[in-house]
Amino acid sequence: MLALSKLQFAAKVCSLSSSGASSPLRYSNFPPSIFTYNHLLFFTTTPLSLSLSLSLSLSYTHYFFFPPRQRDRERERERERERVCVCAMEACEEKRQEPAVDPRIEGIASSIRVVPDFPKPGIMFQDITTLLLDPKAFKNTVDLFVERYSGKEISVVAGIEARGFIFGPPIALAIGAKFVPLRKPRKLPGEVISEEYVLEYGTDCLEMHVGAVQPGERSLVVDDLIATGGTLCAAINLLERAGAEVVECACVIELPELKGRQRLNDKPLYILVETH
């Protein structure tokens, strides 16, 4: 079938009109819902003009038979689809840029047991003794901390009694630092400095030997869990009173709904598992 451009079609029909073969009619004589404002439609009774009319490409059919308002709605829907596609692509790109979660974390989280109403009613106790029963999960826990702190020039790893004593010593050995125990009252035989703090279920106190750390030493505080943040705050205060620089706090578990992180006076906190 003959395919003509709009200009070719108009010129051809006009030439037929001047020869008397047809009579062109402008779109202004017809309802505007049928035609566009930049096209002419020609009606004729000759076989040639019928052939020309049938030769219109399908792309012109849209302009002749869809009202302008409907075409505008179609364009708007197409633009909306494009916007949705762009947003979806941006979301996928952001997701790709997010840091991947270490697969070891899942094994560590699944090995931790939750004991309700211990040591007091209403407390959901996070029991890491089940983690210690799993050699792979225990090793992965220590390895993740060692990987983070190797090469950071940390000379002191301070472990909080009691479960900080479990994770602190292997981390200290691996990164070449000394281990300093932060103990409950009347557990250390030498001269001590003390710091009281509030727990989520009571009050307590931490003590450290005088002279255990030297001024300017870069220190890491290690515990199994952060809840209200009172214990970590006491540990930070002890070390800073001795002149040490607390680089970061490290815990296996965080209870974010208790907002303990916000009490650390902007000290960085690194955790492996969040639990709610």
N, C-alpha and C positions, 0 to 999 in steps of 0.2 A: 504494500500500500504506500502511496506517496506521502512522505513526511515533510511538512513545510514549517519554517520558523514563523513566528507571529508576523514579522515584517513582510516576509515572502507571501504569506497567506493574504495579508491586507492588500499588498500591491497587485497580486493576481486577480483578486476579486474586483478591485477598483478598475483594473484594465478591462475586465469583462463588463463592468457597469458602463464604462464610457463607450463600449461598442454596442450597448443595448442588450447584452446577454443577461444582465441581472440588474437588480436594483438594491443598492446597499441601504441598510437600515441601522441607525446608530442605537447604542444600548439605552440612550436616554428616552427612547420611545417605549421602553419595557420596564417592568418592575425592577428596582435596583437589587432585589434579593437574588436575581438570577445571574447578573453580570458583574464583572469587576469594572473599576473605573479606568483601567488602562487597556481595555480591549474593545474591539468592534465585533459584532456578530452580524453576519450577512445571511439573509434568507433569499432564496431564488428557486425558481421552478425548473431550471434547466438541468439536464443530466450531468453536465460538467460541474455545475455548482454543487450538486448532490455528492459527486465524487470528492470534491474538495472538502466538503463538510465531513465526510466519513474518514478523510485522511488525517484529521486532527489526532495528535498523539494523546495518550492517556493522561499525560501530565497536564494538558489543557483542560481536561474534563473537570478536574478539581476546581479550577477557576470559574468555569461556566455554571456548575451545578451546585456548588456549596456557597451559601450566603456569606458575606464578609464577616459577620459576627461569629458564625460557626468556625470559620477559618482562624479567626483570632483566638477563639477558645482552644482550638487544636494546637496552635503555636504556643499558647501559654502552658498547656499540658505537656508539650514536648520540652519546653524550657524547664518545667518543674521536674520532669524525669531526668533531665540532664543535671539539675542541681542535686537530686537525690543520689545519682551515680557519683558525682564529685564528692559528696559528703561520705558516701560509703568507701570510696577509694582513700580518702583522707583518714578515715577511721582505721582501715586496714593498715595503712602506712604507719600510723601511730602505734598500733598494736605490734607491728614488726619491730619498731624501735624500742619497745619496752624490754628491759633486761630479762633474760630468760631465768626462770626459777630453777635452782640447782636440784636435780632429781633426788639427791640425798636428803633433802629437807623433808620430803614426803615420808620416807622411812623413819626419820627421827620423830616426826609428829605422831605417826601411828604407833610408835613404841611407848608413848607416854600415857600412863593410866590416870584417870580422874576419879578421886575418892570423895564422895559427897559427905558433908557435915563433919569434916576433920580439919583442924583439931577442935573446932567449935561448930555448933549448928549454923547452917547457912554458908559455910565455907566450902567451896569446891576445890579440894586440894589436888594440885598437879604433882603426881608421883613420878619422879624420874628414876626410881629404883628399877622399874620395868625396862627403862632404856638401858640401864647398866647390865641387865640380863641378856641383852642383844649385843654381842661383840661388834657386829658390823655397824649398828646404829651408834654405839658408843664411840667407835673409832671415827666414824664420819663426823660426829659432833666435834670431837677434838680437832680433826683435820680442817674443818671449816674455819675454826677460830685461828689455827696456826697459819693457814693460807692468808687470812686477812692481816695478821699482825707480823708476819715475817718481814724483815727489812724495814720496820718502822722505828728502829732504834729505841725500843721499849726495854728498860732495864729492870722494871719492877712489875710483877704480877701479884696483885693483892686479892686474895680469895676470902670471901665472906663465909663465916661458919654458918651452917656446916657443909652445905652442898657445894659451896664455892671451893671447898677443899678437894672435891672430886675432880673438877675440871681445871682448876688453876694450876696445879703442879705439872701435869703433862704439857700444858700450853707453855709454861715457863721454861721447861727443859727444851722444848722444841725450838723456841725462839731465842734461847740463850739468855734468859733473864732470871733473876732471883725470885723466889716465892715468899711473900709476906702474909702470914695468917692474920686475919682480923677476927678476934675471938669474942665470945660472950664473957661477962664479968667473972673475975676471979679464976680464969683459966690460964693466964700467962704468969710465969713466976717472977719476971723482972719488973722494972719500973714501966708503967704504962700511961698512955693518955686515953681518955674515954670520950665517947660521944653517944648521947641518948637519942632515940628515934621512936617514931610511932609506927606500929604495924597495923595491918588491916584488921587484926583481932587482938590488939593490946599494945604494950610498950616494951622496949628492950634497950640494950646498950651494947656498943661495940668497943673493944679495946685493942690497942696496938702497942708493941714494945717501943719505947723511946730509943731512937737510933736505928730502927729497922730500915728506914729510908733516909736518904740524904737530900739536902736542898737541890732542886733542879733536876732530880731524876724523873724520867718519863715513866709514868705508871699506867697500868691497865687494871681496872676493877672487874672481878669476875664473880658471878653468882649464877644460880640455876634459874631464877625467876625474878621479874619485876612486877609488882602489883601496885601499891600506892607510892612506891619510890622512896619510902623512908629509910630503908636499909642502905640503899645506894647513896643517898644523900649523906648519911652518917659516915660511910666509907670515904666519900669524896672529901668531907670536912676533915677527917683524921689525916689523910694524906696531905692535904693542902696546909694544914696546921704544921706539919713537919717540913714544909717547904717543897714537897714534890709537885710535879706538874701532871695532873690527871689528863691523859690523852683521850681516853674513851672508857665507857662501861660496856661489858659484854655479858649477855644473859642467853640462856637457852630458850626461855619462854617469856612472853609478855602477855599481860592481861590489859589490853588497851582501854577497856571501858573504865578502868580505875584511874587512868590518866597519870600514872606514875612518871611517865616520860617528861611531863610538863614541870615536874618538881626538881629536875636535875640542873637547873640554872644554865641551860643551853649546852650542857655537856653532851657530846655525841653518845648515842646508845645504839649498839648493834645487837640484834636478836635473830634467832633462827626460826622460831615458831610463834605465831600469834594464836591465842585461844580465847574463845568468847563464852 
